[in-house]
Amino acid sequence: MPLYDLLTGPIMWVTVILFAAGMVFKTISLVRLVSVCRPGTAFINPNARFPKVYKASLPGRYPVTTLISVVFHLILLLLPFFIEGHNILLDTSWGVSLPMLPGHFADNLTVIVLGCGLYFLFRRLFTKRVRAVSFFSDYLIIILVILPFLTGFIAYHRLLPYDAVLNAHIITGQLMLVAIPYTRLVHMIAFFAVRLAKPAAMTQPLDTNKGVV
């Protein structure tokens, strides 16, 4: 069986199953963890004035990094669903098709993702306070996220042998998908799961008389 057929057939099914099982387990674990937290464990004082709260928050302290992070995560989560090649594969394999972005627009978004990824990589490499708390896995995760977009960009423009780069694109995409529930990449989903599970735990003032769970 050709490598492409193997990647888009049996290995794709294994990838989807591992991803789905991991996400179900991780979501249930997070919901259970948050459910035992009482209101009163939050860090935000509802009586504080907005300017003071904003200045103390991550967006207030690092506005550029916050903006780049929001753009990066939005494109990272949404772009793969609306690329023409992905929709053709979905339609061929499972009979599912979504609206498709124009090729040049998707191309520009890919470049933005790559730029954001390089920003986070260089930030970990050259900012002392960030480098001091970074592990090898942090760099590996950033590279793992960048590679599917980089190989997709190269394959789309046929800058290198197409078949080899296309297979590399599929492999790196599958690796990233499997890694999401089992690494720190899960924060992309956990952020919403935690707040949907118990938003009150994120908004109530700290109860110093009864301690923190």
N, C-alpha and C positions, 0 to 999 in steps of 0.2 A: 504494500500500500504506500503511495507517495506520502511524503512528510506532510504536505499541505492537507491532504484528506484525513490523515491521522489527527492533525492538530484541530481541524474544524469538525471532526467527528467524535470519536471516543474520548480524546483528551479534553475536548470542550465540555462534554457531559460531566466528566470527572471534576473539571474546574468549577462548573456551576454547582454541582452537588456539594463540593467542599466549601465553597463560598456560602451557599444557602444554609448548610448545617452549622457552619461557624457563626453566621450572623444570628441565627435563631438562638443558639446557645449563649452567645455574648449578650444579646438583647435581654433574654430572660434573666441572666445573671445580673445585669445592670439594674433592671427593674426591681428585682428582689433586693439588691443592695440599697437602692435609693428608697424603697418602700419602708425600710426600718429606720430611716432618718426622720427625726421629728422636725417640724417647722421650728425655726430658731437656730439653724446651723448656717445661715447665710452670712455673707461678708458685706452685704449692702445694708446700710442704715436707711430705711424709707423716709426718715425725717431730715436727712442730709440734703443740702442744696445741690442742684444739678452740676454747677461748675466745679464744686469740690469733688463730687463723685467722679465726674468725667476726668479731671486731672489725675486722680488716683488710679483710674482704670488703665488697662492695656492700651486702648485707643488713644487715651489722653497722653500717655507716656511715649508711645511708639506709633504715631499716626500713620507714618509711611508704611511701616511693616504691617500694620493692621489692614490698611487699604489693599496692599499687595496680597495679603493672605486671603481676604474676602474674594478678590477677583480670581485668584488662583484656585480656590476651592470651588467656586461657582462653575468656572469653566471645566475644571477637572471632573466634577460630578455630572455636568449636563452635556458637554460636547460629544462624548463617545456615543450617546444615544441618537444624535442627529447628523452623523457623518454618512455620506452616501454609501461608501464601501461597507460600513457596518450594517446598514439597513438592507443592502442587497444580500449580505450573508444571513441576516436574521430572516429575511423573506424566503430565501432558498432553504434554510435549515428548518425553520419553525413556522413559516407562514405569517410572520409578524413584521409589520413595517410602520415606521414613524415618519413624521415630516422631516425632510432633509434640508440642511443648510446649503447655500451655494458654495461651490468648491473654494472660491477665493476668500469667502468670509470664514469658513472653517479653517482655512490655511492661516489666516491672520490670527485667529484665536489660538491656534496651535503655537504660533510664534510667541504669543503673549504668555502661554503656559510655560514654554521653555525659558523665557526670560525670567518669569517669577521663580521657577525652579532653580535657576542659576543664582538668583538673588539670595534664596534661602541657603543654598550650598555655600556661596561665598561668605554669607553672614556667619555661618558656623565656622568657617575656616579662618576668618580674619577679624571677627569681633571677639575680643578676649573674654568678656563675661559670658558669651554664648558658647564659645569653644570650651570654656572651663567646665561646663555642665553637659557637654556633648559626648556621646559614645560612638563607637564605630557603627553601630546599628542605625544611628541617626543619619549618618552620611549615606549608608546603604539604602535606607528607605527613600531618601530624596532621589538618589540615582534610579532606584526601581520605579519611582513615579514618573521621572522624566523620560526614561527609555522608550516606553510605548509611544509617546508623542513624537520623540525624535525619530524613531524607526518608521513611524507612520508618515512623517513629513518627508523623509528620505525616499520611502517607497512611492509616495504620491508624485514626487518630482522626478523619480527614477534617476537619482543621483548615483546610485550603486546598483549592482545586479539585482533586478526586481524580485525574483523568486526567493533569493536568500534573505533579502531585507524584509520581505513580506512575512516569511516564516519567523524571522527574529521579532517582528512586530507582534505577531500572534503569541509567540512564546512569552515575551516580556509582558504583554497585556494579561495573559493568563496568570503569570506569576504575581502580578500586582493584585489581581482580583482575589486570588487565593490568600494573599498576605493580609488583605484588609481586616478580616475578623480576628486574625491571630497575631497582629502586631499593633504598634501605636497608630497605624493608619485607621484603626477602628474609631478614632475620635471623630471622624467625619460623620459617622452614623450615631455614635454614642452621645454626641452633643444634643441631638434631638430626642433620643430615647430617654435620657435622664430628665429633661425638662418636661416631656410629655407625661412621664411616670409620676412626677411629684413636683410640679412647678413651685408649690408653696415653700419647699425646702430651700429654694433659691432666692426667695424674696422677703422672708421674715427676718426680723432682727434677732441677734444672738441673745439667748437666754442665759445669762451668766450665773444665775442662781441655781440652775439645775444641771449645769454642765453640758457637754456636747457628746452626742452619740458618735 
